[in-house]
Amino acid sequence: MNLLRFLDVIPAIPENSLLAQAPDTMPSVGVGTLGAAGLGSASLGLVVINVLALIACVTVHEFGHAYVADRLGDPLPRQQGRVTLNPLAHIDWLGTVIFPALMAMGAGIPLAWGKPVEWTGNPRYLTHRYSMRTIRLMVSTAGPAMNLLLALVTSVFLVVGLKTHSAGLARASSHLVLMNLSLMFFNLLPIPPLDGRSFLEFLPNFMAPVRDFLLRYGSFVFLALVLLGTGSGMSPLGWLMSPFEWLIRKYVELLLLIAG
């Protein structure tokens, strides 16, 4: 998915924890895609950390799409050099580097994005073991799945950093954990053009009007949610993401409990 947007995640952290002693290290990846409600003013070091974390998130996300499409037989991702973990193959310099850096410094720019993975979707290239709608589901959810995997891996480093009182390791890990989980949940919303749009194909027939409306007008709905999220107060998008914010808070609290 080429549009990245993150929910504001500020976990309840015990006052005596390492992260509580350095609250500026917890990314406020906000309702404006890192931004309009987003990261706020930041030091140069924090800007660099946020941009690097976003590059890591984008890289694994787009690699997931490319890898699964390639494994299912589609030739286009490999032809375009996308089946790689090299960040240069996946980042968009404007959307992944410049805009997020400006947002981290307080600019009210409501979007950030990576380079979308293209695949033909042509049945003659793809395996016949699965239906086309299942293939579309597998490819679209592969990006969020990779973000979940990276979040789990970096959770181990976060716990190690907290246990060993390594502030640098804990800070970098916390950024990656929160960004990847936020990106995963956001992209699974069933609103085109997000990755979760593939879930609409599995709705029962009695929900066909909802499915058809979102497939036809979902991009406009998404744009409206983005624009409404740039103001103050609870945005519609923030309301949609609030259950996932609660899950992320609980997960971070569990990591802090494990770290002691």
Backbone as CSV, one residue per row, in Angstrom:
resi,resn,N_x,N_y,N_z,CA_x,CA_y,CA_z,C_x,C_y,C_z
1,MET,0.846,-1.187,0.000,0.000,0.000,0.000,0.876,1.228,0.000
2,ASN,0.480,2.229,-0.806,1.359,3.373,-0.973,1.046,4.523,-0.043
3,LEU,-0.105,4.490,0.646,-0.437,5.566,1.560,-0.277,5.062,2.981
4,LEU,0.550,5.748,3.743,0.820,5.334,5.106,0.240,6.357,6.058
5,ARG,-0.420,5.844,7.095,-1.028,6.748,8.043,-0.996,6.066,9.395
6,PHE,-0.708,6.835,10.429,-0.512,6.215,11.717,-1.381,6.867,12.779
7,LEU,-1.786,6.040,13.723,-2.582,6.490,14.835,-1.688,6.918,15.995
8,ASP,-2.185,7.850,16.782,-1.408,8.376,17.898,-1.356,7.336,19.003
9,VAL,-0.163,6.876,19.332,0.009,5.825,20.327,0.871,6.348,21.456
10,ILE,0.271,6.510,22.622,1.022,6.982,23.786,0.699,6.045,24.940
11,PRO,1.404,4.932,25.043,1.080,3.927,26.041,1.241,4.455,27.463
12,ALA,0.476,3.852,28.372,0.635,4.171,29.794,1.893,3.481,30.283
13,ILE,2.903,4.245,30.648,4.216,3.695,30.993,4.502,3.965,32.464
14,PRO,4.880,2.956,33.220,5.223,3.177,34.612,6.282,4.258,34.769
15,GLU,6.147,5.068,35.814,7.037,6.207,35.988,8.488,5.806,36.175
16,ASN,8.729,4.602,36.683,10.107,4.206,36.942,10.730,3.440,35.779
17,SER,10.024,3.358,34.646,10.581,2.615,33.522,11.552,3.473,32.731
18,LEU,12.385,2.807,31.947,13.367,3.522,31.135,12.690,4.427,30.127
19,LEU,11.599,3.949,29.533,10.910,4.759,28.538,10.235,5.966,29.167
20,ALA,9.754,5.827,30.389,9.146,6.969,31.064,10.191,8.018,31.390
21,GLN,11.423,7.586,31.594,12.488,8.536,31.885,12.928,9.281,30.631
22,ALA,12.527,8.778,29.474,12.868,9.454,28.217,11.631,9.485,27.330
23,PRO,10.559,10.220,27.734,9.297,10.175,27.029,9.371,10.673,25.602
24,ASP,10.363,11.491,25.276,10.454,11.993,23.917,10.864,10.912,22.934
25,THR,11.226,9.733,23.453,11.643,8.663,22.556,10.460,7.858,22.056
26,MET,9.281,8.034,22.638,8.122,7.292,22.176,7.493,8.052,21.027
27,PRO,7.422,7.484,19.834,6.950,8.234,18.680,5.477,8.556,18.785
28,SER,5.138,9.818,18.612,3.739,10.194,18.535,3.336,10.120,17.079
29,VAL,3.120,8.907,16.582,2.833,8.728,15.176,1.353,8.962,14.979
30,GLY,1.010,10.149,14.503,-0.305,10.643,14.769,-1.309,10.561,13.658
31,VAL,-2.463,11.097,13.975,-3.617,11.032,13.123,-3.344,11.699,11.794
32,GLY,-2.251,12.402,11.633,-1.916,12.981,10.336,-0.793,12.253,9.648
33,THR,-0.748,10.950,9.679,0.317,10.169,9.062,1.666,10.634,9.556
34,LEU,1.935,10.409,10.742,3.071,10.941,11.463,2.832,12.400,11.796
35,GLY,1.674,12.887,11.496,1.521,14.153,11.423,0.652,15.253,11.589
36,ALA,-0.392,15.666,11.041,-0.990,16.957,11.353,-1.305,17.022,12.818
37,ALA,-1.683,15.903,13.389,-1.797,15.832,14.832,-0.546,15.211,15.391
38,GLY,0.457,15.087,14.583,1.496,14.104,14.592,2.648,14.213,15.528
39,LEU,3.838,14.287,14.974,5.042,14.145,15.768,5.413,15.419,16.501
40,GLY,4.924,16.538,16.023,5.262,17.778,16.698,6.696,18.172,16.450
41,SER,7.126,19.236,17.119,8.505,19.684,16.967,9.454,18.630,17.518
42,ALA,10.590,18.491,16.886,11.517,17.448,17.300,12.940,17.882,17.034
43,SER,13.850,17.298,17.794,15.258,17.541,17.558,15.676,16.846,16.275
44,LEU,16.841,17.228,15.761,17.346,16.611,14.534,17.512,15.115,14.715
45,GLY,18.009,14.704,15.882,18.202,13.276,16.135,16.900,12.514,16.092
46,LEU,15.833,13.094,16.667,14.540,12.424,16.669,13.944,12.380,15.269
47,VAL,14.171,13.430,14.499,13.714,13.438,13.108,14.367,12.286,12.343
48,VAL,15.678,12.131,12.509,16.405,11.065,11.821,15.873,9.704,12.252
49,ILE,15.648,9.519,13.553,15.142,8.241,14.062,13.786,7.923,13.447
50,ASN,12.906,8.926,13.407,11.573,8.694,12.861,11.613,8.360,11.377
51,VAL,12.444,9.047,10.619,12.535,8.778,9.188,13.117,7.393,8.947
52,LEU,14.164,7.029,9.683,14.761,5.699,9.521,13.775,4.601,9.901
53,ALA,13.012,4.841,10.974,12.010,3.860,11.380,10.944,3.706,10.302
54,LEU,10.512,4.822,9.723,9.511,4.753,8.667,10.053,4.029,7.445
55,ILE,11.311,4.270,7.093,11.923,3.572,5.958,11.920,2.064,6.200
56,ALA,12.234,1.654,7.432,12.213,0.222,7.755,10.808,-0.345,7.618
57,CYS,9.812,0.407,8.102,8.426,-0.045,8.004,7.992,-0.182,6.548
58,VAL,8.299,0.821,5.750,7.927,0.809,4.334,8.619,-0.338,3.602
59,THR,9.897,-0.547,3.899,10.670,-1.575,3.199,10.081,-2.961,3.410
60,VAL,9.846,-3.336,4.674,9.317,-4.684,4.927,7.885,-4.809,4.421
61,HIS,7.122,-3.723,4.507,5.727,-3.748,4.048,5.654,-4.022,2.548
62,GLU,6.373,-3.246,1.768,6.320,-3.413,0.319,6.995,-4.711,-0.122
63,PHE,8.063,-5.108,0.583,8.685,-6.393,0.286,7.684,-7.529,0.468
64,GLY,6.856,-7.445,1.506,5.853,-8.486,1.733,4.918,-8.643,0.559
65,HIS,4.410,-7.519,0.056,3.544,-7.579,-1.123,4.273,-8.228,-2.299
66,ALA,5.498,-7.755,-2.556,6.247,-8.231,-3.721,6.585,-9.715,-3.591
67,TYR,7.003,-10.138,-2.410,7.426,-11.525,-2.204,6.265,-12.503,-2.423
68,VAL,5.107,-12.190,-1.838,3.969,-13.102,-1.969,3.457,-13.136,-3.407
69,ALA,3.372,-11.972,-4.059,2.959,-11.956,-5.465,3.924,-12.776,-6.313
70,ASP,5.213,-12.657,-6.038,6.228,-13.412,-6.773,6.078,-14.907,-6.532
71,ARG,5.872,-15.303,-5.278,5.729,-16.721,-4.947,4.459,-17.319,-5.568
72,LEU,3.451,-16.496,-5.779,2.214,-16.982,-6.376,2.284,-17.015,-7.904
73,GLY,3.410,-16.561,-8.461,3.639,-16.697,-9.887,3.639,-15.429,-10.693
74,ASP,3.327,-14.296,-10.083,3.276,-13.056,-10.849,4.701,-12.578,-11.144
75,PRO,5.033,-12.310,-12.415,6.416,-11.975,-12.761,6.798,-10.511,-12.552
76,LEU,5.807,-9.622,-12.444,6.099,-8.196,-12.481,6.937,-7.690,-11.307
77,PRO,6.646,-8.072,-10.052,7.471,-7.554,-8.953,8.950,-7.875,-9.098
78,ARG,9.273,-9.085,-9.549,10.689,-9.449,-9.725,11.295,-8.683,-10.906
79,GLN,10.526,-8.515,-11.968,11.023,-7.761,-13.120,11.337,-6.314,-12.740
80,GLN,10.581,-5.758,-11.808,10.789,-4.377,-11.382,11.756,-4.264,-10.202
81,GLY,12.356,-5.387,-9.791,13.348,-5.358,-8.722,12.784,-5.113,-7.345
82,ARG,11.534,-5.524,-7.107,10.890,-5.244,-5.829,11.000,-6.402,-4.831
83,VAL,11.447,-7.574,-5.268,11.558,-8.714,-4.344,12.907,-8.617,-3.649
84,THR,13.052,-7.604,-2.813,14.309,-7.325,-2.127,14.029,-6.529,-0.866
85,LEU,14.925,-6.629,0.096,14.831,-5.830,1.310,15.707,-4.585,1.224
86,ASN,16.190,-4.283,0.035,16.944,-3.050,-0.168,15.969,-1.867,-0.109
87,PRO,16.114,-0.970,0.876,15.155,0.147,1.009,15.053,1.012,-0.235
88,LEU,16.141,1.122,-1.008,16.119,1.986,-2.190,15.097,1.514,-3.223
89,ALA,14.722,0.236,-3.169,13.748,-0.289,-4.119,12.320,0.070,-3.742
90,HIS,12.115,0.503,-2.504,10.744,0.659,-2.004,10.384,2.071,-1.552
91,ILE,11.357,2.906,-1.243,11.019,4.214,-0.701,10.733,5.200,-1.827
92,ASP,9.859,6.128,-1.529,9.629,7.283,-2.383,10.278,8.461,-1.651
93,TRP,11.241,9.131,-2.297,12.038,10.127,-1.583,11.178,11.253,-1.034
94,LEU,10.142,11.621,-1.766,9.272,12.685,-1.284,8.365,12.181,-0.164
95,GLY,7.713,11.040,-0.402,6.718,10.553,0.543,7.265,9.794,1.732
96,THR,8.461,9.216,1.608,9.014,8.406,2.695,10.101,9.135,3.478
97,VAL,10.698,10.163,2.886,11.812,10.842,3.541,11.489,12.317,3.819
98,ILE,11.181,13.064,2.766,11.051,14.518,2.924,9.801,14.885,3.717
99,PHE,8.629,14.386,3.310,7.400,14.719,4.026,7.445,14.264,5.491
100,PRO,7.848,13.005,5.783,7.929,12.599,7.190,8.908,13.442,8.000
101,ALA,10.029,13.853,7.388,10.968,14.710,8.116,10.331,16.052,8.438
102,LEU,9.598,16.612,7.480,8.910,17.879,7.721,7.837,17.719,8.795
103,MET,7.129,16.596,8.756,6.088,16.354,9.768,6.685,16.169,11.148
104,ALA,7.829,15.497,11.209,8.495,15.307,12.493,8.940,16.631,13.089
105,MET,9.124,17.626,12.230,9.498,18.957,12.703,8.291,19.857,12.916
106,GLY,7.074,19.281,12.770,5.877,20.021,13.115,5.043,20.499,11.955
107,ALA,5.437,20.216,10.719,4.650,20.668,9.565,3.353,19.873,9.488
108,GLY,2.268,20.540,9.117,0.965,19.899,9.061,0.679,19.246,7.726
109,ILE,1.577,18.395,7.268,1.376,17.671,6.009,0.754,16.322,6.350
110,PRO,-0.450,16.025,5.831,-1.190,14.873,6.337,-0.917,13.537,5.661
111,LEU,0.110,13.422,4.825,0.322,12.168,4.119,1.792,11.782,4.057
112,ALA,2.012,10.480,4.005,3.333,9.934,3.702,3.095,8.632,2.956
113,TRP,4.034,8.228,2.138,3.801,7.034,1.334,5.118,6.401,0.895
114,GLY,5.017,5.135,0.499,6.131,4.439,-0.110,5.801,4.153,-1.565
115,LYS,6.734,3.535,-2.276,6.521,3.206,-3.689,5.655,1.948,-3.758
116,PRO,4.463,2.033,-4.367,3.570,0.866,-4.386,4.129,-0.271,-5.235
117,VAL,3.871,-1.491,-4.793,4.265,-2.678,-5.559,3.218,-2.934,-6.627
118,GLU,3.665,-3.085,-7.854,2.767,-3.405,-8.958,2.827,-4.905,-9.252
119,TRP,1.674,-5.478,-9.527,1.625,-6.861,-9.985,0.497,-6.986,-10.989
120,THR,0.626,-7.923,-11.924,-0.314,-7.973,-13.039,-1.699,-8.423,-12.608
121,GLY,-1.766,-9.356,-11.643,-3.054,-9.933,-11.273,-3.651,-10.779,-12.386
122,ASN,-2.826,-11.160,-13.338,-3.296,-11.931,-14.492,-3.352,-13.421,-14.138
123,PRO,-4.536,-14.039,-14.209,-4.662,-15.453,-13.814,-3.742,-16.401,-14.574
124,ARG,-3.330,-16.049,-15.794,-2.491,-16.983,-16.567,-1.089,-17.113,-15.981
125,TYR,-0.672,-16.143,-15.154,0.625,-16.222,-14.495,0.531,-16.881,-13.120
126,LEU,-0.637,-16.803,-12.522,-0.767,-17.138,-11.104,-1.137,-18.597,-10.885
127,THR,-0.778,-19.099,-9.712,-1.114,-20.470,-9.344,-2.623,-20.670,-9.369
128,HIS,-3.035,-21.887,-9.708,-4.459,-22.208,-9.742,-4.895,-22.924,-8.463
129,ARG,-4.027,-22.937,-7.468,-4.369,-23.588,-6.206,-5.372,-22.776,-5.407
130,TYR,-5.448,-21.467,-5.681,-6.335,-20.583,-4.931,-7.196,-19.783,-5.893
131,SER,-8.346,-19.344,-5.402,-9.197,-18.470,-6.195,-8.539,-17.101,-6.317
132,MET,-8.982,-16.317,-7.286,-8.388,-15.005,-7.492,-8.637,-14.092,-6.294
133,ARG,-9.789,-14.171,-5.680,-10.029,-13.294,-4.530,-9.153,-13.689,-3.347
134,THR,-8.865,-15.007,-3.219,-7.949,-15.438,-2.160,-6.535,-14.963,-2.452
135,ILE,-6.128,-15.005,-3.708,-4.805,-14.509,-4.096,-4.686,-13.021,-3.806
136,ARG,-5.725,-12.271,-4.157,-5.699,-10.833,-3.870,-5.613,-10.580,-2.376
137,LEU,-6.306,-11.396,-1.578,-6.240,-11.257,-0.122,-4.836,-11.557,0.378
138,MET,-4.212,-12.605,-0.141,-2.868,-12.996,0.300,-1.845,-11.913,-0.024
139,VAL,-1.928,-11.355,-1.226,-0.964,-10.328,-1.620,-1.181,-9.051,-0.811
140,SER,-2.423,-8.649,-0.636,-2.695,-7.376,0.038,-2.379,-7.438,1.526
141,THR,-2.597,-8.592,2.169,-2.328,-8.693,3.601,-0.877,-9.041,3.908
142,ALA,-0.093,-9.360,2.882,1.310,-9.715,3.111,2.100,-8.532,3.653
143,GLY,1.773,-7.311,3.209,2.469,-6.123,3.719,2.247,-5.925,5.209
144,PRO,0.974,-5.859,5.664,0.729,-5.765,7.102,1.321,-6.931,7.897
145,ALA,1.312,-8.128,7.310,1.887,-9.280,8.008,3.378,-9.083,8.259
146,MET,4.079,-8.496,7.312,5.504,-8.225,7.494,5.726,-7.165,8.566
147,ASN,4.825,-6.188,8.649,4.932,-5.197,9.721,4.732,-5.846,11.084
148,LEU,3.810,-6.798,11.171,3.614,-7.530,12.421,4.868,-8.315,12.774
149,LEU,5.463,-8.976,11.797,6.680,-9.756,12.050,7.804,-8.855,12.551
150,LEU,8.002,-7.704,11.911,9.058,-6.795,12.352,8.765,-6.246,13.743
151,ALA,7.489,-5.986,14.046,7.125,-5.513,15.380,7.460,-6.561,16.439
152,LEU,7.200,-7.832,16.153,7.499,-8.898,17.109,9.000,-9.053,17.317
153,VAL,9.754,-8.979,16.223,11.213,-9.099,16.335,11.788,-7.943,17.138
154,THR,11.354,-6.721,16.834,11.897,-5.561,17.545,11.390,-5.496,18.985
155,SER,10.292,-6.185,19.273,9.829,-6.260,20.668,10.860,-6.955,21.545
156,VAL,11.520,-7.960,20.969,12.575,-8.659,21.715,13.698,-7.681,22.053
157,PHE,14.097,-6.858,21.084,15.156,-5.883,21.323,14.709,-4.806,22.317
158,LEU,13.426,-4.454,22.282,12.912,-3.480,23.242,13.012,-4.017,24.664
159,VAL,12.617,-5.266,24.850,12.701,-5.876,26.186,14.154,-5.970,26.639
160,VAL,15.043,-6.369,25.732,16.470,-6.450,26.067,17.001,-5.074,26.432
161,GLY,16.623,-4.051,25.655,17.075,-2.696,25.947,16.610,-2.210,27.292
162,LEU,15.367,-2.535,27.657,14.842,-2.125,28.962,15.524,-2.877,30.104
163,LYS,15.743,-4.179,29.891,16.375,-4.980,30.946,17.824,-4.576,31.183
164,THR,18.516,-4.192,30.102,19.928,-3.834,30.221,20.141,-2.330,30.385
165,HIS,19.040,-1.579,30.499,19.101,-0.119,30.647,19.863,0.531,29.488
166,SER,19.674,-0.035,28.280,20.280,0.530,27.083,19.264,1.484,26.438
167,ALA,19.400,2.773,26.731,18.410,3.754,26.289,18.317,3.814,24.770
168,GLY,19.464,3.784,24.086,19.451,3.872,22.628,18.704,2.722,21.987
169,LEU,18.966,1.495,22.456,18.296,0.323,21.915,16.802,0.368,22.202
170,ALA,16.442,0.777,23.407,15.027,0.855,23.775,14.303,1.904,22.945
171,ARG,14.958,3.030,22.701,14.330,4.098,21.926,14.075,3.662,20.485
172,ALA,15.102,3.147,19.838,14.950,2.719,18.446,13.915,1.607,18.335
173,SER,13.942,0.659,19.259,13.004,-0.460,19.222,11.572,0.004,19.443
174,SER,11.392,0.966,20.353,10.041,1.455,20.628,9.438,2.120,19.401
175,HIS,10.248,2.867,18.673,9.767,3.490,17.439,9.305,2.427,16.454
176,LEU,10.108,1.393,16.272,9.776,0.369,15.294,8.558,-0.437,15.712
177,VAL,8.452,-0.765,16.996,7.297,-1.528,17.471,6.012,-0.745,17.242
178,LEU,5.985,0.509,17.684,4.765,1.300,17.587,4.408,1.636,16.140
179,MET,5.399,2.007,15.348,5.110,2.333,13.955,4.599,1.118,13.192
180,ASN,5.227,-0.031,13.376,4.816,-1.213,12.627,3.434,-1.700,13.022
181,LEU,3.124,-1.686,14.310,1.792,-2.105,14.731,0.727,-1.131,14.251
182,SER,1.018,0.160,14.327,0.062,1.162,13.865,-0.162,1.042,12.363
183,LEU,0.915,0.873,11.630,0.813,0.723,10.183,0.032,-0.535,9.816
184,MET,0.289,-1.623,10.527,-0.411,-2.872,10.250,-1.913,-2.705,10.433
185,PHE,-2.326,-2.216,11.601,-3.753,-2.084,11.876,-4.422,-1.104,10.923
186,PHE,-3.736,0.001,10.654,-4.350,0.997,9.779,-4.583,0.436,8.382
187,ASN,-3.579,-0.249,7.852,-3.707,-0.762,6.493,-4.706,-1.895,6.370
188,LEU,-5.106,-2.505,7.482,-6.099,-3.573,7.434,-7.524,-3.046,7.486
189,LEU,-7.704,-1.723,7.621,-9.055,-1.173,7.542,-9.628,-1.471,6.154
190,PRO,-10.870,-1.941,6.073,-11.444,-2.347,4.773,-11.953,-1.163,3.951
191,ILE,-11.059,-0.223,3.680,-11.410,0.969,2.910,-10.393,1.120,1.779
192,PRO,-10.824,1.053,0.524,-9.879,1.337,-0.561,-9.326,2.756,-0.407
193,PRO,-8.048,2.993,-0.704,-7.102,2.070,-1.351,-6.221,1.303,-0.363
194,LEU,-6.639,1.153,0.890,-5.831,0.443,1.876,-5.820,-1.051,1.589
195,ASP,-4.860,-1.750,2.180,-4.722,-3.181,1.921,-5.954,-3.964,2.348
196,GLY,-6.645,-3.489,3.370,-7.822,-4.196,3.866,-8.988,-4.214,2.906
197,ARG,-8.872,-3.521,1.779,-9.958,-3.516,0.797,-10.265,-4.927,0.295
198,SER,-9.264,-5.810,0.346,-9.483,-7.174,-0.155,-10.492,-7.935,0.701
199,PHE,-10.691,-7.516,1.960,-11.690,-8.171,2.811,-13.099,-7.944,2.279
200,LEU,-13.302,-6.848,1.544,-14.643,-6.536,1.039,-15.174,-7.622,0.121
201,GLU,-14.268,-8.331,-0.565,-14.694,-9.382,-1.486,-15.286,-10.584,-0.761
202,PHE,-15.069,-10.674,0.552,-15.552,-11.812,1.325,-16.815,-11.478,2.119
203,LEU,-17.360,-10.271,1.926,-18.591,-9.910,2.613,-19.747,-10.753,2.077
204,PRO,-20.704,-11.117,2.931,-21.869,-11.882,2.458,-22.717,-11.055,1.495
205,ASN,-23.547,-11.734,0.742,-24.321,-11.073,-0.305,-25.241,-9.981,0.227
206,PHE,-25.753,-10.155,1.444,-26.677,-9.138,1.953,-25.956,-7.813,2.239
207,MET,-24.601,-7.842,2.273,-23.829,-6.616,2.460,-23.255,-6.111,1.138
208,ALA,-23.797,-6.614,0.031,-23.306,-6.205,-1.285,-23.392,-4.696,-1.512
209,PRO,-24.459,-4.012,-1.062,-24.493,-2.552,-1.255,-23.329,-1.841,-0.571
210,VAL,-22.965,-2.289,0.633,-21.836,-1.694,1.333,-20.539,-1.968,0.580
211,ARG,-20.377,-3.217,0.148,-19.174,-3.593,-0.604,-19.051,-2.777,-1.887
212,ASP,-20.137,-2.713,-2.639,-20.093,-2.009,-3.919,-19.844,-0.516,-3.722
213,PHE,-20.429,0.055,-2.675,-20.224,1.486,-2.408,-18.762,1.762,-2.091
214,LEU,-18.169,0.936,-1.219,-16.775,1.166,-0.828,-15.812,0.896,-1.977
215,LEU,-16.090,-0.126,-2.769,-15.212,-0.410,-3.899,-15.268,0.717,-4.929
216,ARG,-16.423,1.362,-5.051,-16.571,2.434,-6.037,-16.116,3.782,-5.495
217,TYR,-16.470,4.066,-4.242,-16.234,5.401,-3.695,-15.267,5.401,-2.512
218,GLY,-14.638,4.252,-2.229,-13.785,4.138,-1.057,-12.635,5.129,-1.039
219,SER,-12.075,5.427,-2.199,-10.957,6.372,-2.252,-11.388,7.758,-1.792
220,PHE,-12.625,8.137,-2.121,-13.133,9.432,-1.675,-13.400,9.420,-0.171
221,VAL,-13.900,8.276,0.320,-14.107,8.130,1.761,-12.778,8.243,2.498
222,PHE,-11.771,7.572,1.945,-10.446,7.614,2.562,-9.896,9.038,2.589
223,LEU,-10.022,9.739,1.460,-9.534,11.113,1.392,-10.255,11.993,2.394
224,ALA,-11.565,11.789,2.547,-12.326,12.570,3.519,-11.840,12.289,4.940
225,LEU,-11.562,11.028,5.242,-11.052,10.671,6.567,-9.701,11.319,6.823
226,VAL,-8.849,11.363,5.801,-7.535,11.995,5.933,-7.687,13.477,6.216
227,LEU,-8.531,14.146,5.445,-8.672,15.594,5.587,-9.348,15.963,6.899
228,LEU,-10.341,15.166,7.321,-11.008,15.442,8.589,-10.080,15.181,9.765
229,GLY,-9.048,14.366,9.550,-8.118,14.056,10.628,-7.076,15.113,10.878
230,THR,-7.061,16.181,10.063,-6.028,17.197,10.231,-6.424,18.271,11.224
231,GLY,-7.655,18.239,11.711,-8.087,19.249,12.672,-7.847,18.801,14.101
232,SER,-8.389,19.558,15.029,-8.246,19.227,16.445,-9.384,18.311,16.873
233,GLY,-9.205,17.661,18.014,-10.227,16.779,18.529,-10.161,15.399,17.906
234,MET,-11.119,14.521,18.297,-11.158,13.162,17.811,-11.673,13.143,16.372
235,SER,-10.866,12.645,15.457,-11.262,12.559,14.056,-12.005,11.243,13.830
236,PRO,-12.766,11.139,12.735,-13.413,9.857,12.422,-12.407,8.716,12.298
237,LEU,-11.249,9.023,11.723,-10.225,8.002,11.588,-9.685,7.590,12.954
238,GLY,-9.498,8.563,13.836,-9.063,8.251,15.192,-10.073,7.375,15.918
239,TRP,-11.363,7.638,15.669,-12.411,6.814,16.277,-12.342,5.383,15.748
240,LEU,-12.136,5.237,14.434,-12.027,3.905,13.846,-10.827,3.141,14.401
241,MET,-9.753,3.862,14.674,-8.517,3.219,15.109,-8.435,3.038,16.616
242,SER,-9.372,3.600,17.367,-9.277,3.565,18.837,-9.223,2.150,19.410
243,PRO,-9.962,1.151,18.883,-9.804,-0.209,19.429,-8.397,-0.756,19.230
244,PHE,-7.779,-0.426,18.092,-6.427,-0.919,17.833,-5.406,-0.178,18.688
245,GLU,-5.677,1.100,18.964,-4.815,1.841,19.878,-4.820,1.168,21.250
246,TRP,-6.000,0.739,21.681,-6.109,0.048,22.975,-5.292,-1.234,22.956
247,LEU,-5.360,-1.993,21.867,-4.582,-3.228,21.763,-3.080,-2.944,21.817
248,ILE,-2.646,-1.878,21.137,-1.226,-1.539,21.134,-0.787,-1.128,22.534
249,ARG,-1.622,-0.348,23.231,-1.299,0.034,24.611,-1.104,-1.205,25.479
250,LYS,-2.019,-2.154,25.374,-1.946,-3.366,26.191,-0.704,-4.177,25.840
251,TYR,-0.368,-4.207,24.558,0.825,-4.953,24.145,2.087,-4.317,24.715
252,VAL,2.177,-2.996,24.653,3.347,-2.310,25.207,3.414,-2.512,26.716
253,GLU,2.271,-2.467,27.381,2.254,-2.719,28.828,2.754,-4.125,29.132
254,LEU,2.412,-5.091,28.287,2.900,-6.462,28.470,4.420,-6.515,28.316
255,LEU,4.959,-5.807,27.323,6.408,-5.777,27.137,7.103,-5.151,28.350
256,LEU,6.521,-4.085,28.871,7.099,-3.432,30.053,7.040,-4.370,31.267
257,LEU,5.971,-5.142,31.371,5.848,-6.114,32.463,6.900,-7.200,32.340
258,ILE,7.110,-7.683,31.108,8.129,-8.712,30.874,9.518,-8.182,31.197
259,ALA,9.742,-6.920,30.836,11.055,-6.320,31.086,11.308,-6.047,32.548
260,GLY,10.251,-6.060,33.335,10.402,-5.836,34.771,10.608,-4.377,35.094
